[in-house]
Amino acid sequence: MDAHILKVYVPMTETGFYILLCFREESHGYSVVRKVEELTGGEIRISPGTMYGSLSKMEKDGLIQFVREEEKRKIYCITDLGREVLALEMKRIERLYQNMMEVRRNENEKN
């Protein structure tokens, strides 16, 4: 993985994370917007401008790829590089969560 990809995508924005997470299955942009709203209980809403800008950038950087067009909707899926980047981010988030839980346990033991 080259330095540009690491610099731009690690750590990821929540939007980027959710987009890659959703493209583990073939999908189109609007479907991802709906899925992210569902996953986050409406806390994260990706605007069309953000979505299509992200799709363009991620495709150019090789994280997702165009698969086919269905009813005027472009279907994309994650690439091997995208899976690597997503795995790095998932590992980083897991570490953050584990650290947070450890700090909480230590605080609770002191009280």
N, C-alpha and C positions, 0 to 999 in steps of 0.2 A: 504494500500500500504506500503510495507516494506521500510526500510531505504536504502537498496541497490539500489532499483529501483529509488528512489528519487535522490540518490547521482549520479547515472550513467546517468539518463535521464533528469533531470531537473536542469538547462536549457538544452535543446536539441541542438544538432548540426543541421545545416540546412538540411544535408543529412538525419538524423534520422527523423526530422520533416516531410520532404516530403515523405519519405518511409511510415510512419504511415498514413499520409494524403491520400496517394494513395491506401493503403490497406483497406480503409473503404469499398472498393469494392473488391471482389475476383480478384486476378491478379497474374501474374508471374513477376519475377525480371526484365526481359528485357522490359516488358511492362511498368513497373514503371520507368525505366531509360528513356524511350521515353517520358512518360507523364511528368516527372520532367523537361526535356529539353523544352517541349512545354509550360508548366506552367511558366517557368522562362525566356522564350525567348532565351534559349541557354546559359544563364548565369551560370547555374549549370548543370554540366555533371557528372553523377555518373559513375565511372569506374566499370568494372565487379568485380574487386577485392574488392572494397569498398562495392559494392552492396551485394555480396554473403557473405562477412564477416559480414555485418550488419544484413542480413537475419538470419544467423546462430546465432548470439548473441541475436537478438530480439526474435527468436523462443525459444532459451534456457531460456531467461528471462521471457517468457510467454506473450510478447506483441503482437506477431503474432502466427498464427498456420497454419500448413500444412493442406490443404483441400483435394487435390487430385492431380494426375498427368495427364497432357494432352499433348500428343505428346512429351514426354520426358521433359516437363516443369513442375516444381512444382508450384502449385497454392496455394497461401497463402491468409489469411484474418486477419484483426485486431481482437484481443480478447477484452473482457471487460476491462482487465487491460490496454491494449494498448489504448483503448478509454479514460480511466481515465487519463493516462499520456498525451495523445494528448490534451485533454481538459485543463489540467493544463498549458500546453505550449501555447495553443491558448489564454488562459486568460492572461498569462504573456506577450505575444506579443501584445495583445489588450491594456494592461496597458501601455506598452512602447510607442505604437502609440499615445494613448491619452495624455500621458505626453509630448511627442514631439510636438503634435499639440497645447497643452496649452502653452508651452514655445514659440512656434512660434507666437501664438496670442498675448502673452504678449510683445514680441519683436516688433511686428508690431504696437501695440498700443502706444509704446514709440516713434516710429519714425514718 
